[in-house]
Amino acid sequence: MISLPTSDDARKSAKTRLPALIFDFIDGAAGLEQAAQANTADMDAIKLMPRVLRDVDSIRSGTRFLGKEYSYPFGIAPMGMCNLAWPGTDLMFAGQAVKSRIPLCVSTASSTSLEEMLVATDGLAWFQLYVTGSMDLVDDMIRRAETAGYETLVLTVDVPKLGKRPRDLRNGFKTPFRMRPDQFLDFAMHPLWSLTTLLKGIPRMANYAAGPNSGGYDRTASRKGANWDYLQRLRDRWKKKLVIKGILNPDDALRIKQAGADAVYISNHGGRQLNSAPSTIQSLAAIRQAVGPEYPLIIDGGVRSGEDIVKCLAAGANFAMLGRPFLYASAANGSQGLDNFVGHLKDDISITLAQIGEIDINQVSRANLAFRT
Ligand SMILES: Cc1cc2nc3c(=O)[nH]c(=O)nc-3n(C[C@H](O)[C@H](O)[C@H](O)COP(=O)(O)O)c2cc1C
């Protein structure tokens, strides 16, 4: 059995198993990829302060967030076309969410329908919405999420236009995804992925298969429908939990709180939109200060380990999400890869809490940071 404990191990393995075109779609970012690098570099720069001689035998890692109990304060970030990483990835993520009792945020551009994903996660899924294309299409998506029984809607607002990702442009990566003859060598050199994908069927954007959405999802379509007025209308329309994703600016965060959203989701889209965007972990303190100590904050971007999850909480977040590491783990070794990686995250959380002398993850605070500014 291959053991894949860390995100980095899974990434290396994914790189060998996937055609370059697919690996680059997952791993790549906007421009010179500086925002993506800053996410991990700034996360690495945060230090936690060890404390000694405390009884840390029984660690508590469960938490209540947005009205639901989770076994850990982390989840799977919304990602489109996950089944490109490996056939069946969406449902493997759902299985992992249930097994570990963590949330899985289902993307508008998921490869499995939003209805099927909510059932497969036993109600643990959140639904991520893009305001793109016609408003009829967007309304229909919200109606479907409501009918299916989603309790949390995550509106992503950091894609006013699709960012330029040089690796995708160089490789000719396009959606809807097709295997093109000029990419033949890349696919031929990764026969296991190529044959499995051909056998299981090339992934489609399942939420666009029928109804007013059957025209398909155009990643480059105008997003001008998403503005402050729309946020207010959506808040009036969606009565359950509403989260706004893609926030880096404290003024925006405060205005979102004042508009009545239930949480702000700090994200730079994994550095996939603006090369010179600040890292998320560096943006966190000012946002926490703007929205006050009690307001729920989610963060993603460069979270790679249990230690990183604890750092996010110490720096002021209530919940952390991970994107690419879950795709690497699935590409590396399917559901076993996910088990290994999530097992590593859980161990790491527990060991980190013991090292910093905390037994309850809900008690982690700025006091656990080694250097406070
Ligand atoms: C392959 C891929 C697809 C993504 N698709 C979406 C999406 O459909 N909706 C969305 O809100 N964010 C999307 N994201 C951004 C993630 O939700 C998340 O913000 C980012 O991956 C976090 O950074 P990390 O990968 O460093 O953990 C995507 C990210 C990746 C890597």
The ligand as a MOL file (V3000), in Angstrom:
LIG
                    3D

  0  0  0     0  0            999 V3000
M  V30 BEGIN CTAB
M  V30 COUNTS 31 33 0 0 0
M  V30 BEGIN ATOM
M  V30 1 C -9.1120 22.9400 -9.6340 0
M  V30 2 C -9.7720 24.0350 -8.8300 0
M  V30 3 C -11.0810 24.3860 -9.1250 0
M  V30 4 C -11.7110 25.3830 -8.3730 0
M  V30 5 N -13.0310 25.6680 -8.6300 0
M  V30 6 C -13.6760 26.5620 -7.8360 0
M  V30 7 C -15.0690 26.7700 -7.9920 0
M  V30 8 O -15.7140 26.1650 -8.8420 0
M  V30 9 N -15.6630 27.6530 -7.1560 0
M  V30 10 C -14.9770 28.3500 -6.1780 0
M  V30 11 O -15.5720 29.1430 -5.4450 0
M  V30 12 N -13.6580 28.1480 -6.0150 0
M  V30 13 C -13.0030 27.2680 -6.7880 0
M  V30 14 N -11.6650 27.0320 -6.5810 0
M  V30 15 C -10.9520 27.7190 -5.4610 0
M  V30 16 C -11.0570 26.8930 -4.1780 0
M  V30 17 O -12.3710 26.8780 -3.6700 0
M  V30 18 C -10.1790 27.4610 -3.0620 0
M  V30 19 O -10.4780 28.8220 -2.8740 0
M  V30 20 C -8.6750 27.2980 -3.2980 0
M  V30 21 O -8.3820 26.0920 -3.9640 0
M  V30 22 C -7.9680 27.3210 -1.9450 0
M  V30 23 O -6.5970 27.2820 -2.0760 0
M  V30 24 P -5.7160 25.9300 -1.9280 0
M  V30 25 O -5.9230 25.1760 -3.2120 0
M  V30 26 O -4.3460 26.4740 -1.7730 0
M  V30 27 O -6.2000 25.1700 -0.7270 0
M  V30 28 C -11.0120 26.0540 -7.3300 0
M  V30 29 C -9.6920 25.6800 -7.0490 0
M  V30 30 C -9.0680 24.6810 -7.7860 0
M  V30 31 C -7.6650 24.2810 -7.4350 0
M  V30 END ATOM
M  V30 BEGIN BOND
M  V30 1 1 1 2
M  V30 2 1 2 3
M  V30 3 2 2 30
M  V30 4 2 3 4
M  V30 5 1 4 5
M  V30 6 1 4 28
M  V30 7 2 5 6
M  V30 8 1 6 7
M  V30 9 1 6 13
M  V30 10 2 7 8
M  V30 11 1 7 9
M  V30 12 1 9 10
M  V30 13 2 10 11
M  V30 14 1 10 12
M  V30 15 2 12 13
M  V30 16 1 13 14
M  V30 17 1 14 15
M  V30 18 1 14 28
M  V30 19 1 15 16
M  V30 20 1 16 17
M  V30 21 1 16 18
M  V30 22 1 18 19
M  V30 23 1 18 20
M  V30 24 1 20 21
M  V30 25 1 20 22
M  V30 26 1 22 23
M  V30 27 1 23 24
M  V30 28 2 24 25
M  V30 29 1 24 26
M  V30 30 1 24 27
M  V30 31 2 28 29
M  V30 32 1 29 30
M  V30 33 1 30 31
M  V30 END BOND
M  V30 END CTAB
M  END
